[in-house]
Amino acid sequence: MTQRETLEWLWFSLVMGIGAEIEPLLSAVGSPHELYQRRETENFSMLNAAQCSRLKMTQLEDAADLLILCGEQGVRILPFPHPEYPPKLREIPDAPAVLYAVGDTSLLYEGSGVSIVGSRRPSAYGRQAATEIAKGLCAANVTIISGMADGLDSVAHETALAQQGKTIAVMGTGHEQCYPPRNAQLRAKIEKTGLVISEIPPNAKVYKTFFSLRNRIIAALSDAVCIVEAPKRSGTMHTAHYAKKYARPLFAVPGSIFSPLSEGTNELLKKEAQICLHAGSILNVLGIEQIQPSEMAQEVPSSPLSPDAQRVAAALKATPQGIGILCEATGLAIWQLTAALTELEMCGQAVQIAGRQYITP
């Protein structure tokens, strides 16, 4: 693509906004270039009031500023016609006009991908299930896709990295932000060996709806979607909705009838999801040969722990402990303890469970 074409697609994305259906307008005008040429002389009934306003107000100079900003931040721009734009996203009506990417973009169009998503405050059972499923998928060379949120999203990404597998994180913010902030280290690791993408331009104001809209990209990029653990009303259930909308095979891990964290997954199993007992449940449907994780190369030794992390690791037990108890046991301030716990979680030496309590894995 030429730089002019990239600028026009950036301009088009700013006009349309996040989550808009771009196909009706493109069918009517042909391209962002044509829309830009005709913007002052024609009315376009398929645009809403906000889009009509942006059509009049947004200039190519705004797109040029964004192009420069992406260059400064090391963010690649993948407009809809770009050869590295994911083919799976082109299939959906509300495909992003532009993707912003850092990392290995070949993951967008090579091989198979499965999304693993779930509760931000999972149980130990949910963490174990997500870990084992991700291990099995990585062993079969399947890319793990998730949203880099707290909880099971992070578990899925961390497992892929530990297995030297492939993973894609789909963010609900621009690349200059990291949400949650505690996942900055995880994000850096994914950018190095995997891929981090967003449809949100750098420095854009972030709205809560962006995170639910992000879930449609997670579902659309995937050959199958696996819900590990989720309450009935949660962002995870939005991902399940999009999987059904885009005709992606939907799987759910069964859970306890007494756990609110399993109400959503059990309901999905009752209505439309296939049961997932292990990675093979998904691989069989996708026609991919199952390989035992033990056949993979051994994990690369992790870096030495910081002194604070070593102190916290020594204080952790199999029984849950809260922040206050751990502060007393280690003599660390809350901010030091939080940083140490994040380090231990990244290394697989601590597990956060409900109520912000921590246990040994």
Protein Blocks (a to p, Z undefined) as FASTA:
>chain_A
ZZklmmmmmmmmmmnoghiafklmmmmnopaklmmmmmmmcccfkbcfklmmmmmmpcfk
lmmmmmmmmmmnopacddfklmklcfklmmpmkbcfbdcdedjfklmmgcjdddddddfb
dcfklmmmmmmmmmmmmmnopacddehighjlmmmmmmmmmnopacddddfbdfkbccdf
klmmmmmmmmmmmccddfbdghiacdfklmmmmmmmmmmmpmbdcdfbdcfbdfklmmmm
mmmmnopacddddddfkbmklmmmmmmmmmmpccdfbfklmmmmnopacddfklpccddd
dddddfklmmmmmmpcfbdcdfklmmmmnopafklmmmmmmmmmmnopaccdehiiacdZ
Z
